Amino acid sequence: MIDQQTGHLTLAPSVCICAGDSLETVAALVVGESTEVRDLHNGWKWLSTHNVPVGPNYVHFHFCFCQNCLQMISVGISPERTALLGSWENWSERAERERLGALKHWVREELGREGRFSWGTVTADYDEKSASSGITITYN
């Protein structure tokens, strides 16, 4: 899915997302459930889409654009389709940190390691403010 040499995100043989792509280009390529655009009215926009089937997984993407150029992607991966309106009743920090371990493993399988590459940075982290784990791809 993530090309180690370029940082391009390949979702299918004919679907490739690259640093600098426009919001319109990415929106036309990524088909998921509940796609939403948030305009922050300061040059920054977010495109979010959920439950995008990629191989055996379902992926949630949050694409971040500055002046209509893709700068960052936040990725969540699940082996099962997830409910769009979740509930806190099944959430636990322990389970979320276990998910972080699975995401770190996924990054190692994809790229060999987390960290800095010639085209940008990839990390898998647990965010205490959102109480969730995810992968962040930041382009140079």
Residue pairs with C-beta under 8 A, 6 or more apart in sequence:
1 9
1 10
1 11
1 54
1 55
1 110
2 8
2 9
2 10
2 110
2 111
2 122
2 137
3 9
3 10
4 110
4 111
4 112
4 117
5 118
5 119
6 18
6 119
7 18
7 19
7 117
7 119
7 120
7 137
7 139
8 16
8 17
8 18
8 19
9 16
9 17
9 18
9 73
9 137
10 16
10 17
11 17
11 29
11 30
11 52
11 54
11 59
12 54
15 29
15 30
16 29
17 26
17 29
17 30
17 63
17 70
17 73
18 70
19 69
19 70
19 71
19 119
19 120
19 139
19 140
20 69
20 70
20 139
21 69
21 70
22 65
22 68
22 69
22 70
23 37
23 45
23 47
23 63
23 65
23 68
23 70
24 68
26 47
26 63
26 70
27 35
27 37
27 47
30 47
30 49
30 52
30 61
30 63
31 49
31 52
32 49
32 50
32 51
32 52
32 59
32 60
32 61
33 49
33 50
33 51
33 84
34 48
34 49
34 50
34 51
34 84
35 47
35 48
35 49
36 47
36 48
36 49
37 45
37 46
37 47
37 48
38 45
38 46
38 48
39 45
40 46
43 66
43 67
44 64
44 65
44 66
45 64
45 65
45 68
46 62
46 63
46 64
46 65
47 61
47 62
47 63
47 65
48 60
48 61
48 62
48 63
49 60
49 61
50 60
50 82
50 84
51 58
51 59
51 60
51 81
51 82
51 84
52 58
52 59
52 60
52 61
53 59
56 79
57 77
57 78
57 79
58 77
58 78
58 79
58 80
58 81
58 82
59 75
59 76
59 77
59 78
60 75
60 76
60 77
60 78
60 82
61 73
61 74
61 75
62 73
62 74
62 75
63 70
63 72
63 73
64 70
64 71
64 72
64 73
64 74
65 71
70 139
71 138
71 139
72 136
72 137
72 138
72 139
73 136
73 137
74 134
74 135
74 136
74 137
75 134
75 135
75 136
75 137
76 132
76 133
76 134
76 135
77 102
77 103
77 106
77 135
91 131
93 131
96 126
96 131
96 132
96 133
97 126
97 133
99 133
100 124
100 125
100 126
100 133
103 124
103 133
103 134
103 135
104 114
104 124
106 124
106 135
107 113
107 114
107 122
107 123
107 124
107 135
108 114
111 117
111 122
114 122
114 123
114 124
115 121
115 122
115 123
119 139
119 140
120 137
120 138
120 139
120 140
121 136
121 137
121 138
122 135
122 136
122 137
122 138
123 135
123 136
124 133
124 134
124 135
124 136
125 133
125 134
125 136
126 132
126 133
127 133
127 134
